[in-house]
Amino acid sequence: MSTDLAYPPPPAPAAPIARRRRPPADLPEQGDGQDAGPGEAATLPLSGPREGLGAAMAPPARRPRWRAAQIRHLVLGLAGAASLVASAYWCLIASDLYVSETDVVVQRADMGAIDPGGLGGLLSGLAGAGGGNRNDQMLLRNHLLSQDMLARLDARLHLRAHYADHRHDWLSRLGAANAPMARFRDYMKARVRVDYDDNAGVLHVEASAYDPATAQAIVAAMLHEGAAFMNANDHRLAQTQVDFLASEAAQMGKRNQQARQAVLDFQSKEGMVSPDGTLDAVAGTIAQLEARKSALQTQLGTLEAYLVSAHPDVVAVRQQIGAIDAELARERARAAAPEPGALNRRADAFRQLQQEAQFSQSLYQTTLAALEKGRITAMQAMKQISVVQAPTLPEYPARPRRLYNALVFTLAAFLAAAIALLLVSVVRDHVD
C-alpha cells in the first residue's frame, strides 16, 4: 500500500520594508505609511544617527540672485541720480563768474653800483635795471595773497557784500556779508590766483567775481596796493640806512671837532705851533754847535803847538769851547730829558693828537661819502611794477565750466559706483 506524504508549501517571502530619505528642508514632508498610495511601500521615519547623516547630505540652499541685481540697480541708480543733480546744478543753477587777468614784472632800477670815479659802475647799474628779480616777485606774490591785502580790498571794494549776495547760488556764494576774515580768506583762495612763471619771469594775477567790473577792480586794486607795498619797503629800508649813516656822520663830525680842538689847545698851552718843528730846530742848533766846537778844538790844538797855554789867543779859544759846551748842554736838556716838559715828550704828545685828528678826519670824510652814496641809492634803487598785460575787462563768464564739470562729475560718480559693485562682489564671493 502506498502512502503519499503531503508536505506543506514553503512560506512566501515577506515583502521588504521600503525606507525613504528625509525630504529636504524646503520640500513638504509626505505623510506616514498609512497615507501611501497603492503600489507604494509604507515609509518609516528615520530616527537616531541616520537622521543627522541625511541632514548633512542634503544640498545647501542657494542665495536668490535677485538680491545681487537689486544692489547693482541701487548703486547705479544712485550714481545716475547724483550725476543728474550735479549736471542740473552746473548747467542751470550755478552763477556766472567773470575772470580778470594781468601779467606783471617787478623791476629794480638799481643805481647803487654807481662809482663816482668811473663809467663802468654806471653802465653796470643801467644794465641791471631792467631785469626781473625773483625774490622781489615772490615777496609781491605773498603780499597779494596775504590777509592784509584782503582786508584792504574788502575795505575798498566791499567784497564780502559782493560775494555774499543772495541773488547768486548758495553753493558758490559766501555764507554771510559779515563773515570772519579768516573764513573770508579761505573763500577767496578759490577766487584769486597769483602764479609765478619761472621761465618767463612774469607774475600772473587773476581774480573772479560775479560781474566784470568788480573782477577788473579787484586786480587793479591788487596791483596798486602791491606797488605801494614794495616801494614802502624800499623807502623804509633806504631811510633806515640813511638815518644810520647820518647819525654816524654826526658822531664822526663831533669826534673830528674834538680832536682838532685838542690840537689847538695843546699849541696854545705849549706856545708853539709844532713841537716837531721846534725839536728839529733844536737838533739843528745842536749840530751847528758841535760843528763849531769841533772847529775850535782844532784851532786850539794848532795854537797850543806854538803858543804857551797862558797866551790870550789860547785862553779865548778855550773860553769859546766852554761856552759852546754849556750851550750844548742846555740845548740837549731842552730836546731830550726825563722831565715831562722835555721837547721830545711834548712832540710825541703832539704827534698823537695830530694822528687822532687825522684819523677822525678820515673817518668823517668816509662817513660823509657813504652818506651821500646811501642817499643816491635810496633815491634810485626803487622797485617798479611793470604791467605786461593790463587788467582785462571780461566780456563773457569764464567760470564755471559747466559741461566740463558735469562730465567730470558723471565719470567720477560712475567710477565710484563700479568700485562699490566690485567690492560687493568680492565680499559675496568670500561669504559663499
DAFENWO-V600402 format. One record per pair of residues at least 24 apart in sequence whose C-alpha atoms are under 7 Angstrom apart, sorted by the first residue. I is the first residue (numbers start at 0). J is the second residue. Records with the same first field share a line. If there is no record, write none. Layout:
# DAFENWO-V600402
I = J + J
This chain:
# DAFENWO-V600402
16 = 40
17 = 41 + 42
18 = 42 + 43
21 = 53
23 = 57
71 = 420
74 = 416
75 = 416
78 = 412 + 413 + 416
82 = 408 + 409 + 412
85 = 405
86 = 405
89 = 401 + 404 + 405
90 = 401
92 = 168
93 = 168
94 = 167 + 168
95 = 209 + 396 + 398 + 399
96 = 207 + 208 + 209 + 210 + 396 + 397 + 398 + 399
97 = 207 + 208 + 209 + 210 + 211 + 214 + 393 + 395 + 396 + 397 + 398
98 = 205 + 206 + 207 + 208 + 214 + 393 + 397
99 = 205 + 206 + 207 + 214 + 215 + 218 + 390 + 391 + 392 + 393
100 = 204 + 205 + 206 + 390 + 391
101 = 203 + 204 + 205 + 388 + 389 + 390 + 391
102 = 201 + 202 + 203 + 204 + 386 + 387 + 388
103 = 201 + 202 + 203 + 384 + 385 + 386 + 387 + 388
104 = 131 + 201 + 202 + 384 + 385 + 386
105 = 131 + 132 + 135 + 136 + 382 + 383 + 384 + 385
106 = 130 + 131 + 132 + 382 + 383 + 384 + 385
107 = 380 + 381 + 382 + 383
108 = 379 + 380 + 381 + 382
109 = 379 + 380 + 381
110 = 376 + 379 + 380
111 = 376 + 380
131 = 200
136 = 202
139 = 225
140 = 193
143 = 221 + 225
146 = 184
152 = 220
211 = 392 + 393
212 = 392
215 = 390 + 391 + 392
218 = 390
219 = 390
226 = 383 + 384
229 = 382
230 = 381 + 382
233 = 381
234 = 377
237 = 377
240 = 373
241 = 370 + 373 + 374
244 = 366 + 370
245 = 370
247 = 366
248 = 363 + 366 + 367
251 = 359 + 362 + 363
252 = 363
254 = 359
255 = 356 + 359 + 360 + 363
258 = 352 + 355 + 356
259 = 356
261 = 352
262 = 352 + 353
274 = 342 + 345 + 346 + 349
275 = 346
278 = 334 + 342 + 343
281 = 330 + 334
285 = 327 + 330
288 = 323 + 327
292 = 320 + 323
295 = 320
